[in-house]
Amino acid sequence: MEQKTILADIRQQLETHEHRMTPQREAVIRVLLQHRQSHLSAEDIYQNTKELFPEIGLATVYRSLELLEKLNIVYKLEYGDGQSRYELNHQSEEHYHHHLICLKCGAISEFNDDLLETIENKVASESNFKVTDHCLRFFGYCAVCQEDI
């Protein structure tokens, strides 16, 4: 999906929930769009957003991310390193992708194959719980760090 279409969709989501697409929010979203394959911290987003919107403050970035997360426009990810990371919620994905986290260098990569459908169906049938999504994290060592251990 092209950036212009995604921005229009997000603008519509904001308006549906009685929020505006402010220049600051748009700058944050553009940074997330430009770094789709990354898992940026709020500070990373702030540094990149300042290039698009020099007057923006870190608190504004945090407030924007909080609202976007509340509206399910972005995912807030915790990887156990004490720093939250953010990425856009890709509406085209049927399920959320999974993350591979290197314990040595901290690299985060994605694994897109959904292997949990059977487990989801079992959880749903045995607990009368409608599963809408899931998130799985694998911790280990990336190919580069494996050479050093």
C-alpha positions in Angstrom: 0.0 0.0 0.0 1.4 3.4 -0.9 2.2 6.0 1.7 -0.4 8.5 0.5 -3.2 5.8 0.8 -1.9 4.8 4.3 -1.9 8.4 5.5 -5.5 8.8 4.2 -6.6 5.7 6.0 -5.0 6.8 9.2 -6.5 10.3 8.8 -9.9 8.6 8.5 -9.2 6.4 11.6 -8.3 9.5 13.6 -11.5 11.4 12.5 -13.7 8.4 13.3 -12.4 8.7 16.9 -12.8 12.5 16.9 -9.1 13.3 16.5 -7.3 15.4 13.9 -4.3 14.6 11.8 -2.1 17.3 13.3 1.2 18.1 11.5 3.0 16.5 14.5 1.1 13.3 14.2 1.6 13.2 10.5 5.3 13.7 11.0 5.5 10.8 13.5 3.5 8.6 11.1 5.7 9.5 8.1 8.8 8.5 10.2 7.2 5.1 11.0 6.3 4.7 7.3 9.9 5.5 6.2 11.3 3.0 8.7 8.8 0.2 8.3 11.3 -2.6 8.7 12.8 -1.0 11.8 11.6 -1.2 15.4 12.1 2.4 16.5 12.1 3.7 20.1 10.2 6.9 20.9 13.6 8.7 21.0 14.5 7.3 17.5 11.2 8.5 16.2 11.7 11.9 17.9 15.2 12.3 16.3 13.8 11.4 12.8 10.7 13.5 13.3 12.7 16.6 14.1 14.1 16.4 10.5 10.5 16.7 9.2 9.1 19.0 11.9 12.0 20.8 13.7 9.7 22.4 16.4 8.4 19.1 17.7 9.2 18.1 21.3 9.8 14.7 22.7 6.7 14.9 24.9 4.6 15.5 21.8 6.1 12.4 20.1 5.2 10.4 23.2 1.6 11.8 23.3 1.2 11.1 19.6 2.5 7.5 20.0 0.2 7.0 23.0 -2.9 8.1 21.0 -1.9 6.1 17.9 -1.4 3.0 20.0 -4.7 3.5 21.7 -6.4 3.7 18.3 -4.5 0.6 17.1 -2.7 2.5 14.5 0.7 1.6 15.9 1.9 -1.3 18.0 4.0 -0.7 21.1 6.5 -3.5 21.5 8.4 -4.6 24.6 11.5 -6.7 24.1 12.7 -6.9 27.7 15.4 -4.3 27.2 13.6 -1.6 29.1 12.9 0.4 25.9 9.5 0.4 24.1 9.6 0.2 20.3 6.9 1.1 17.8 5.8 0.1 14.4 2.7 0.7 12.2 -0.1 -1.7 12.4 -0.2 -3.1 8.9 -3.9 -3.5 8.1 -3.1 -5.8 5.2 -1.6 -8.5 7.5 -4.0 -11.1 8.6 -2.0 -11.8 11.7 0.7 -9.9 13.4 4.2 -11.0 12.5 6.6 -12.4 15.1 10.0 -11.1 16.2 13.4 -12.7 16.5 15.5 -10.8 19.1 19.2 -11.3 19.4 20.3 -11.5 23.1 23.8 -10.3 22.2 23.5 -7.4 19.8 19.8 -6.5 20.3 19.0 -6.9 16.6 15.3 -7.4 15.9 14.1 -9.2 12.8 10.7 -10.4 11.7 9.3 -13.8 11.0 6.1 -13.7 9.0 4.9 -17.3 8.8 1.8 -17.9 11.0 2.4 -21.2 12.9 -0.1 -20.6 15.7 -3.4 -21.1 13.9 -3.9 -24.6 15.4 -3.2 -23.2 18.9 -5.5 -20.3 18.4 -8.3 -22.6 17.3 -7.7 -24.8 20.4 -7.7 -21.8 22.7 -10.9 -20.5 21.2 -12.8 -23.8 21.3 -11.7 -24.8 24.8 -12.1 -21.4 26.5 -14.9 -19.8 24.5 -12.4 -17.0 23.8 -12.3 -15.2 20.4 -8.7 -14.7 19.5 -8.2 -11.7 17.3 -4.4 -11.6 17.2 -1.2 -12.8 18.9 2.4 -11.8 19.3 5.3 -14.2 19.6 8.9 -13.3 20.5 11.8 -15.6 20.0 15.0 -14.9 21.9 18.4 -16.2 20.8 21.4 -15.3 18.7 21.5 -13.8 15.2 23.8 -15.3 12.5 26.5 -12.7 13.1 26.5 -13.2 16.9 26.5 -17.0 16.6 30.0 -16.8 15.1 31.2 -15.1 18.3 29.8 -17.6 20.8 
